[in-house]
Amino acid sequence: MEVGWETIIKSLNWTLILNVIGFLLLVFVLKRLLFVRALAWLDARRKIEEDRISRAKALEAEALALRKQAEEELREANRQARKILAQAEAEAQALLRQAREQAREEARRILKDAEAAAARIREEALAELRKNYAELVVLGVAQVLGREVRPEDHERLVAELISRLGPGVLS
């Protein structure tokens, strides 16, 4: 049996062929019009996302560097604070020592002034005592002699007696 083209053409399912041709035409049109634009949009979107990721990585690296810098600055600030604190403590100790030394010097000066004042008062008291002693002696002599001593003689005798008594007699 010989089958000819006519038989083959009549036996074909033209709906299937037309559907296949329509599908291929649709794929061609979609590829030309829609897929090219969709792929271009997807490529642009991919590029935008890659840029965002690279910017995020750069920002992360910058943030890490800033964090390290901040930590170093904090360490340096802590070092300086400890140094300033130690220096302030040393200065306070020096001021305390200086204040103590000044207080000791002031106490020594006050004690020395007090000793000098006491010595001066003692000398004045001794001089007054000598003077009173000399006057008593002159009055005693006047009583013994039975006459009154003139004021000139009295002063002369007191001065003479005081000079003879000297500083060591009543001390």
C-alpha positions, 0 to 999 in steps of 0.5 A: 500500500502506497500511501501518498502525500494526499493521504498523509495530509488528510490524516494529519491533525491540523489543530495540533499543527496549528497549536504547535505553530501558534505556540512557537510563534508565541514563544518567539514573540515573548522572547523578542518582546517580553523576555528581553525586557524581563531579563534586562530588568532582572540584570539591572535588579541584580546589579542594584542588589550587588551594589547594595551588598558591596556598599553594605560590606564597605560600610561594615568595614568602615564601621569596624574600622571606626569601632576599632578607632573608638576603642583605641581612643577609649584606651588612650583616654583611660591611659591619660585619665590614669596618668592624670590621676596619678599625677594629681595624687602625686601633687596632692602628696607633695602639697600635703608634705609641703603643708606639713613642713610649713606647719612644722616650721610655723610651730617652730617659729611660734615656739621660738617666738614664745621662748624669746617672749618668755626670756624677755619677760623673765629678764624684765621680771629679773630687772624689776626684781633687782630694782626692787631689791636695790630699793629695799637695800637702800631703804634698809641702809637709810633705816640703819643710818637713821637718816633719809637718803636724798632722791639723787643719792637714792638713785645713785645708790640703786644704780650702783647696786644694780650694776654690782648685782649683775644679771646672775645674782637673782637668776 
